[in-house]
């Protein structure tokens, strides 16, 4: 995906925030309604994502020739990668970068197999308050959907972008005590990296 198209990714992520609930839940966080007027999250989060026609979400359980098999809420779905336009995994990557264990959100064409066009891998969303910050990342008090919060270290991705639609932000705006929303990348159990902050 070109850097010009990257803002579109931010809008897609903000508009489809519940689609990433499975990925962020696996990371120990879940999308929430933000505590700030700058949030792009819906007013009340949907507890479970049910993909419609043209969308599939799930974890890769097997690689197959020309595609992958994902577990989508207990259902195994074969996904063809023959029609791929873009795979987003912190940045745009080749389809061959998809691995077993990746949490995917896929749009494409329904069928058997499902033919993927765009894939977002291991992407999630957090909302929280910066508690500490340094040159490589920040400690964020993440607000959990089910209530309460958890402190997590969020590193800065080398591809980090600031702001979102209608929200101008620079690195100097990130200070202790600021309420933020962020798109994050990370495999379950691994480190988390912010790819967009607002």
N, C-alpha and C positions, 0 to 999 in steps of 0.2 A: 504494500500500500504506500502510495507516495505521501510525503510530508504534507502536501496540499490537502490530501484526503483525510489526514489525521483528525482535524476538527470534526469531520463527519462521524468518525469513530466515537468521539466524545459524546456527540448527540445521541448516537445509537445506544451507547452504554447507559447514558442518563435516562433515555426513554424506555429502555428495556431492563431496568435495574433488577427486577425480580427474576429475570432469566439467569442471573448469575448467582442466585441464592445457593444452589447446590455447591458451586465452586467455593464461595466464600464460607459456607457452613463447614466445608471440609477443612478450611484453613483456620477455623476457630472464630470466624466472624460472620456476620450476616448483614445484608443491606437493611438500612433503617431509614426512617424519616429523619432528616437532619434537624439539628437544634438551632439552625441559623437561617435567616432569610436568603442567604446566598445558595442554599441547597437546590439541586435539581431533582431530588428524590420525590416520589409521590407522597401525598400527605399521610397516607396510611399504607404500609407495605403489605403486599399480598403474601400470605404465608407459604404458598406453594406455587411453582410455575408449571403450567400445563401447556406445552408447545402446541401451536395450531399447525395447519397445513403450511408446509414450506419451512418449518423450523423444527430442529431436533436438539435436545440437550442431553448430555450424559458423559460417563467416564469411559475412556478407551480401555477395552479389556483384551483386545486382540488386534494385531496387524495382519492384514490379508493382502494378497497381490492386488495392487491398484486401489486399496482402500483400508478401512478400519471397521471394527465392530465395536459399538458403544452400548453400554448398559444404561438405558433410559428408564428410570423408575422400575427396575426389574425386568424390563423388556429388552431383548437384544436386537439391535438394529444395525444392519449392514449399510455402510456409507461408502459410496464410490467417490474417489478423489479425482476422477477423470475430467470433471468440469470446473476445477478449482480456478477461481479468480484471485483469491488472496487468503493467506493464513496469517493471522495476527497472534504472535506469541511474544509479547513485550514489544516487538517490532515486527515488521513483515518478514516472513521466513518461507522457505520452500515447504511443500506438503510433506516431504520426507522427514521434517523435524518433529512431526507428531509422534508421540511415544505412548506406550502402554502406561496407564495411570493419569494421563492428561484429562482434565475436565474440559469438555468442548461445548460450545454453543455454536450451532451450525444453521445457516440458512441455505436453501437450495430447492430442489424439485422432488416432491413426494414420489415414491415408487419403490420398487424392489429390485435393486437397492435404491436407497435415498441418494440422490446425486448432489453433492455439496458444491456450493459456489463460494461462500465466504465462511471462514471458520475463525472463531476467537477461542484461544486455548488458555486455560488457567487465569482467566480474568475475573476480577471481583470488584466490589465497591465497599468503601468504608466511609463513615462519618465519625468525627471525633474532635478532640481537643489536643493540641500540641502541648506536651508536658516538658519535653527536652528536644533540642535540635543542635546538630553539628554539621560539618561539611559534607558528611556522607549519608545522613538520614535523620530520622526523628523518632522520638518515643511518643506514641499517640494513645490517648485514653479513648478507645473505640467504644462507641455506644452500640450495644447489642440489641437486636430486634426483640428478643424475648425479655428485655429489661436488663438493667445493670450495665457494666462496662468491663473492659479488659485492657490492660496496658500491653501494647505490642510495638516492637521495633519495626519501623518501615524504612528501608533503605531507599535512596534516590536512584532510580533507573538512569542509565546513561542516555536514555531516550526521553527523559522527563520533559513534559510540557506543562505550562502554567496557564490557569484560567480555563474558562468554558464559555459557552454561548452567553454573551452579555456580562460576563464576569472577567474583568481585567485583573491580572495578578502577576507579580514578579517574585523572584526568589527572596528579595528583601522584605516582602510582605509576610513571609512565614516566620512567625515569632511565637515564643512560649505564650500560651493562653489563647491563641487564635483557634476558632472553630473552623474545621476544614472538611471538605469532601475530597475523596481521591479514588481514582481508578488504580487498582493494584494488580500486579502479576506475581504469581508464585505457585509452585506445585504444593500439594498438601503435605504439611509437615516441614516444608523448607522455608527459607527466608522469603520475605515479602518485599517487593519493590514497587514504589509509586511510579506510575507512568504518566499520570496527569493529576494535578492538584488544583483545587479552587477554593 
